[in-house]
Amino acid sequence: MADVQPFVREPKQERSRQSFEKALDAAVALMVERRSGAFTLAEVAERAGVSIGSMYGRVDSKDDLIRSAHAREMARIRNEQEETFGTAAPADEDLPRLVRRIIVTTAEHLRRNAAVLAPLMVVGSQDPQVFAAGRQSYDGLVEGFCSALLTHRDEIRRADPDRAVAWSFDVVYSVVARYLGLGSAPEGALQGEWEKILDDLAEMVTAFLEGSTTR
C-alpha cells in the first residue's frame, strides 16, 4: 500500500486492509463504467460490500479515495511499462524492425490499460494531484519509447536524434490515444483498423528517422 500512503491512514488490521482494497477495486470499476469519478461513496460501499464508516476510517473524502485508487493503478501501470520495455531486443534487430516492435509495444500497452486510463485522465483534468501522478506514468512511457529507439542512434539520420524520437513518440501517442478514446476526444475512438494503423505508424516513423536533414 506504499503507493497510496499520502492519502490513506495505515490499517491496524489485515481485515481493514482487505476491505480497503475492495473499496479501491470498486472505485476503479465505477470509474471504468462511467468514464469519470461521478459516483458516491455509498455506491462504492455497496459495490465493495463494505461500510462507509470503514472507508472514512482510511480516507477523509471521496477525492482521497479516488487519488488512492489512481496511485495504485499508476503503480501497476508503471511496473508493467518497466517489464514491457525491459524485454531484450533480438540480436539482429535493425532500426525498421525496432521501430515497429516499440510502436506495437507502446500501443498494446495503452490498449490493455485504456479502460482504466480513460476515466483517470478525466479525473486528472479536474484534480492537480491526480494529474501530477499521471504525468509521472506518462513520462515513464516517453522514456521507455525514446530510450529504446536511441539504442540505434547511429542509424537515425536526423540532425537531432533525441528530438526526432521525441517527436515520433508524440505522433504515435496522439494517433493511438485518439483511437483508444483517451483524452478529450472519446468520440474519435475505434476509427480505423488497429493493425493497419500500427503498420502506417511504423512505416511513417521509420521513414522519418531514416530520412536525412540539414536542419
SULNORCOR-V896935 format. One record per helix or strand of 3 or more residues. SS is the DSSP state (H for helix, E for strand). FROM is the first residue (numbers start at 1). LEN is the number of residues. If there is no record, write none. Layout:
# SULNORCOR-V896935
ss:SS from:FROM len:LEN
ss:SS from:FROM len:LEN
This chain:
# SULNORCOR-V896935
ss:H from:2 len:6
ss:H from:14 len:21
ss:H from:41 len:8
ss:H from:52 len:5
ss:H from:62 len:24
ss:H from:95 len:30
ss:H from:128 len:28
ss:H from:161 len:20
ss:H from:186 len:3
ss:H from:194 len:17
